[in-house]
Amino acid sequence: MKRIIYATDCSANTSSALCYAYRFSSIMKADLHVIHVYDLPPINFLTIHPKEILKNRVLQEKKEMIKKYCEIHLKNEFRKKPITIHAIEGDSITDSILNLSNIILPDLVILGMKDRYSTRGYFSNNIANDLLNKIEIPLLIVPNGVGYNNLSTIVYATDFETQDIQSIKKLEEIAKPFSALIEIIHVFETDEDSTRENMEKFKSLILKNVSYPEITFKIIASGKIQSGLLSILKRENANLLVMLERKHNNFFNLLSDNDLVKKMETSVSIPILAYT
């Protein structure tokens, strides 16, 4: 992993997500790019200053604001590892992230989870949904207020898709520096026999393609997929939930189903990593 983008509105409520992104990038030995997208305030045409001068002035003010935001919340850590700051004028946060991604080619994009107190409204959730439909880079959603802990247990929710193989191989890069356990789980509602058979086939396929030694496989029976997943996260004291973004599948689609996101956000207090 070489480059990570972290998008922020620079509010105090997202400071924990900033710390998470900074420390995560340090462990991964990746360059951290902090992006803040802003609207240009209305310019009075009677002003004596040319528009371009005013735009440049606002740009420099925003860059200084981002720098101070990082200094305040990262404290002494700020000087341990350099950060690249991007202040971008734009109406669309999603498009600005996509444009920057096309330039610097990051391995991961990090967002803070939706917060009613965001200066731009519901900051991350609708942006995450938009990005999942347009970006091919993994997306990490970090709940505001979550403390950074070394990853010890990662839960990967699967529906036995071949795409999972590549996602799990990518996840190995994240798990390895932490020596974290990857728990591959499947939540089912009916037909336990066929589920066990499918899991054994899937397990064999994964072990042939992934060399990481700390992987376990589990199936969980539950009346509802959501409650079954929540129970395993709590029972295993997981630090990270990982999913493949599924658009045409009976398995629930965590980050593109708005109603389910709202439910999960009130229940899940750990970061969610979505592979697209």
N, C-alpha and C positions, 0 to 999 in steps of 0.2 A: 504494500500500500504506500503510494507516494504522496498523494494530495487529497485533502479533505476540505469541503466547503461547509461552513456553518453560517446559516442565515439568521439574522436577529433584528428585532425592532428596537434594541437597546433599552428596553424597559427593565426595571429592577426585578420584575417577575420572571424574566428569562435568564437571570444571572446564573442559576444553577445549571442550566443547559449549556451556557458558555463554559463553565468550569468543567462540565462533563466532556464537551467537545475538545477542550484544550488538553485535558489529561489523557483522554482516549487517543488523541493524535500523538501525544508524546510517547505513549506505550507502543503505538504502531509505527513510530519513527516516521511520521508523515507530516508534510507541510500543511499548516492550517491557514485557510483563507476565510476571513470573516467578512461577510457581505451584509450591507445595510442598504435597503432601497428606500428612497425618499421622494416625496412630491415637491416640486419647485413651487415656492409660494408665489401668489399673484404679484406681477411686477407692474408698478405704476408707470405708465408711459411718460408721465411728466417728470420722472426722476432725471437727474443730471448725469447719471452713470449709464453707460451703454449696457445693453442686456447681457452680453457675453461676460463683461466684468462682474456683473451681479451674480451670474450663474457660477462663475469660477469662485467667487467669494463664498457662496453657499456650499459649493463642493468642498472647499477647504475647511469650512466650519463643520460640515458633516464628518469629514475624516478625523478632525480633532475630537469630535464628540465620540466617535467609535473608539478612538485610542484611549480617551479618558474612561469610557465605559469598561474597556478591557483592563485598564490599570486598576480601577477601583475594585472590581470584582475578582480579578485574578491575584491582586496584591503582589507579593514578592515573586510569585510564579511567572508574572508577566515578562520578567527579564531573563528567565531561564531558557526560553525557547521563542524565537522570533515568530511574529504573526504578520501575514500579509493582509492589509486592509483594503476593502473595496467599497467605496461610497458610490452608489449608482442612482442617477435620477431616472425615474420611470413610473408609469401608472400600474404596471403589472409586476408583482414580485416574482411570480412564476416565470414569466418571460425573461426577467433579468437574471434569475438563477440559471435558466437554460442557456442564455447567451454566454454567461461566464463559464458555464460547464463546457460549452463548445470550444472555448478558448484555452482553458487550463487543463481540461480532461481529468477531472477528479475521479477517485476510486469510490468515494462515498459523499453523500450530502446529508447533513444533519440539520434538523429543525426542532425547535421547541414545540411542545404540544399546545393545542388550541388554548387560548387564554382570553377570557372576556375583558381583561384589563389591558390587552394589547393596544398600542397607540394606533394600530391600523385595523382594529376590530378583531374578528376571529382569525388570528395570524396564521397558524400552521395547518389546521385541519383541511380547509378547502384548498390550500396551496399543495398539501401533500397529495390530495386526490388528483389535482391537476397534473402534478409532476409524475404521478404513477401512470397516467395516461400518455405521457409525452417523453419521459426520460428513461434511459436504459441503465441508469446508475443506481446502485442500492441506496435506499433512503432509510435513515435512522431517525425515529421520532422519540424525543426525550421529554418525559413529563416535567413540567415546571415544579421545582422543589425537590426533585430526586437528588439524593446525594450520590457522589461517585464512589463506587466500590470496585475492587478488582473483580473481574468476571470469574465466577467459580462454577456456575451452572447455567447453561444455555439451552433453552427449550426450542426445538424446531418442530413446528406443526406440519405434518405431511398428509397428503391424500394419495400417496403412492404414484406421483407423476415422474416421468423421466426427467423433466426440467429440474426436479429436486436435486438430482445428482450434481449438476454444475453449481447450484446454489450452496450445497453442503461442502463442495470442494472449496468454494470461495470463503465459506464460513470457517473453514480450517485455518485460514490465514489470521482470522481474528482470534480464534480460540487458542492457538498455539502459544502466543506470548504470555497468556494468562494460565496456561496448563488447565484450561477450563474443560469441564465435562459437557459434551453435547448429548442431550437427550432427544432422540427422534421419537415423537409421539403421534399417534393417530387416535382421534376421538370418534367413536362410532355409536350409532343408536340401535341398530339391529344386526342380526346375522353374525354372531361372534365367530363361527367356524370359518366362514369365508374371509373374515377380517384377519384372523390369525394366519391363514394361508397366504394372504396377500402381503402381510407384514414379513413373513419369512422369506418370500421371494424378493421383496424390496430390500430387506436386510442383506441378503446375499449379493444383490446388485450393488448396494452401497459399499460393502466391504471389499468388493472387487475393484472399485474405482476410487475409493478414498483411503488413504494410508493412516489417517489420524487415529491413534490407539484409544483415545478416551471417548468412545461413542457407545451409547446404550439405546435400546429400542423398546418401546412400550405401546400397548394399546389400552385405551381407556373407554369403558362403557359409560354412557351418560344419556339421559333423556333429552338433553339439549347440548349442542356442540359448544356453545359459549360457556355454559356452567361447567362442563367437563374440562375445558381448557383452563378456566379460572382455578378449578380445584387442583389441577396438576401443578400450575404455577405456584400456588400457595404451599402445597405439600412438599414440593421439591426446593422451595426457597430460591426460585430462579432469579437470575439477574438480568436476563435478556430473553425476549420472545422473538423468534424469527419465523417469517412466513414467506412463501412464494405468492406474489400478487396474482390471484386467479380471477379471471373475468367471466369465464363460461364454464362454471363448475358447480356441482352441488355442495361442495365444501364451502364454508362461509368465506367471504372476501372481506378481510378485516378493514382494509384501508380505502375501499371504494364504495362500501355500503355505509352511507351516512348515518342511518339509524343505529347500526351496530357500533359504529365508531363512538357515537355519543354514549352508548351503554358501556362500552369497554373503557372509555376514558374515565368514567366514574369508578371503575373497579380495578383497572390495571395501574400499578404505581411503578412499573419498570419500563425501560425503553423497549420500543418495538422496531425491529429491523425488517424491512420489506425488500425482497429481491424482485425485480421486475423482469 
